Amino acid sequence: MQSQAPKVYLVTYGCKVNYYESEAVQSNLNAMGIDCAMVSDGAISHLPDAQVFVLNSCAVTSMAEKKSRYGVSKIKRYHPQAQIVTMGCALGRKTPEMVALEVANCLANANYPQPAKLPANGAVVQHKREKAFIKVQDGCQNFCTYCIIPYLRNKIECRPIDDVVAEIRAQGPHVTSVVLCGINLCYYPNFGDLCRAVDACGIAWEISSFEPPMMTPELIKTLGQCAHFVPHFHICLQSGSDAVLRAMNRHYTTAQYAQIIANLRAEFPHAIFGTDLIVGFPTETEQCFAETVAFLKKIDFDTIHIFPYSPRTGTKAAALPQIQNSIVTKRYEDVKKLVKSEQ
């Protein structure tokens, strides 16, 4: 890096895919000779001045989107001279290569030396964490009635297996495990082949989250044959009521979900199980919520990520009559009492 080049700060909100894409931006900037530091939202107010901030946003809930917008305001307040480049679901989808070039243009326009040309295919992502997030898929077209993400990440893209393996093998010795992540891994073709190839890398690995339809007996058997697979299963549920699942446009029943868990526990007796759950969906009656509570007790999850339903403008569920906030809050608190460890 040239000594007169300013530092670029990168702030990330949201999921593992976002953190992966932020690390990809950092790797591309480093390849261009630009020093880039990953920082937390809480650090913005006391950072030394920088020429450019990159903000990677999230829109999965209204609160996440609000937090991302507030991050932009925070940067403007504490660093009024800085250029802000946005990416992610809430503030504009851009590839890591596009963001790196945009940052380079910001620096060039500020009379700093033009950074080196970005490699055509981008730089290999160099992960800083001991547990590295490896993005293998992007996009979703399921259009669950509560979810805005398919409107923002509609294009389905799956990385070739050789590309994923090459990235894993390119990491330094500080990376001791990897997590395969994507927006909806259901769309990855021949996912079992990917699992076998990753396992052959000889490093501990796990999968960020599963959608129930992908948990076939064949995939469960494949995972059971992988010597380095870490059996942490985060399998998205969203509701324990079949009526609510249908209204959400989720393509499974509670009976099918329970069978998946039984199959996994037979193959992995010491596995850890987690899930996502939405409380207060517009069609969730008291009876539906009671069914959900009973189902959660039946499955006995180790972790549950609980989300109060958040209306997202443009989705089908947002047009339905909404449940009173006080009822949603009470249901949230009732589920929290069932959780072994809520994250």
Number of C-alpha atoms within 10 A of each C-alpha: 13 11 8 8 17 17 18 24 22 23 23 24 23 19 15 19 21 23 20 22 23 26 26 24 27 29 24 27 26 19 20 21 18 24 18 21 15 17 14 12 18 11 9 19 12 9 12 9 17 15 19 22 26 25 24 27 28 25 23 18 21 17 12 16 19 14 19 27 17 13 21 19 13 16 19 15 12 15 21 13 13 16 19 21 19 22 22 25 23 23 18 13 16 15 14 23 22 16 22 26 18 16 24 24 14 19 21 13 11 12 8 15 13 16 20 13 11 19 11 7 8 18 19 17 20 20 23 14 13 13 16 23 27 24 22 22 21 20 20 22 14 16 17 20 21 24 22 21 23 18 15 15 17 15 11 15 16 15 13 13 17 12 11 17 17 13 14 23 13 12 16 12 8 12 17 14 19 23 19 22 23 28 24 20 22 18 19 19 11 11 16 16 13 20 21 18 16 26 20 13 14 14 17 17 25 23 20 22 21 19 18 21 14 18 18 12 12 11 16 17 15 15 22 16 14 17 14 19 21 19 19 17 19 22 21 17 23 20 28 23 22 17 16 20 22 15 17 21 13 20 13 15 18 18 11 13 20 15 12 20 18 14 17 22 14 11 16 16 11 11 14 15 19 20 20 16 20 20 24 25 27 22 18 22 15 12 10 17 21 15 18 23 18 14 17 20 12 10 13 15 18 17 18 24 17 19 15 18 23 20 21 19 13 13 18 17 22 18 13 12 10 17 15 10 12 10 13 21 14 14 19 19 14 13 18 15 10 17 18 12 13 14 8
